[in-house]
Amino acid sequence: MLIDDEIRKLTDYQHSRSKNEMYFGSRSPHTQDIMVYEDGIPVLKKLTWVPAIATAVREIIDNALDEIAHGYGNRIDITHNPEKKTFSVQDNGRGIPITR
């Protein structure tokens, strides 16, 4: 038998924030041997990344590509700053609507 206090109704935003590993993957570092190219030569390297961050960056880039595919923009700028450990993705599409 369920008690009403055990069930919480969440907005989509609250749900995604509380269950982000379900949507984005692990927040723990993952290390794996990956084939990379150095000077055009394939080399096996041990790389470490956080799957949730890789998924989030890929999703942001996919959203920018969708804007272009649907005719709302024609430019995407992606920058990576390894020292600050940041990515920036900008497009000239419609943007994100802000409601209050």
N, C-alpha and C positions, 0 to 999 in steps of 0.2 A: 504494500500500500504506500502510495506517495503522499508526502506532506507538502502543501503549497510552498512552504519555506525552502524546500530543497530544490525548487525549480525557479530559475531566474530567466526572465525574458530579456534578451539582449538585442540591441540594434545590430545591423550588419557590421557597422564599424566596430562596436564593442566585441562582437564575436570574432572578427578577424584579428583584432589586437590581442585577445586573450588566447587565441588558438593559432598564432602565427606559424608555428612549426608544422601544423597540419597543412597550411597553404604554401609555405616557402621552403620547408625542409629544415634540417638541423641547424641550430645556431652555434654548434660546436665545430672547431676546426677539423677538417678532414684532409688527410695526406694520402696521396696516391701517385704511382708512377704514371706519367703522361708523356706521350710523344709530342715533342715540340720541334720547331725548325730553327736552327742556328746557321746563318749564312747558307740557307737552302739545303742544309743537311739534316735529316731527321735524327733527333737525339732523345733518348729516354731520360727524363728528369723527374725527380721527386718534387711535387708541388703540393702546397698546403693552401686551402681556401675554406671559406665558410659557405656551405651550400645555400643557406637562406639569403645571404648577400648576393651570391651569383644569380639566384632566381629573381630577386628583386630588381637587380640591374637589367637582366634580360627582359623582364616584364615592362620596365620603363621604356626600354628601347623598342620593344614590340608595340607599345602604345604610340610612340612617335612614328613608327613605320605605318601604323594603321591610319594616322592622320594624313600621311602622304598618299597612301593607297586609295583613300576615299576623297582625294582632291582638295583637302583643306590646308595643305602646306606643300612645300617643295624643298625644304632644307632641314637637316638634322646635324647638330654639332655635338660631338661627344668628346669630353676631355677626362683625363685621369691624372691625378696628382699623387704619385706614390709616396712622397714625403708626408703629405697630410692625410693620405689614405682616403681620398675622396674621388668620386665620379661626378660628372655633370653631364646631363643630357638636356639639350634644348632643341626645340623645333619651332617653326613659325606657323603651327596649326592653331586650332581654336582655343587651346588652353583648358584649364580646369575651372569649371564654374564654382564660384564661391557663394554660398548661401548662408544666411544667418537666421 
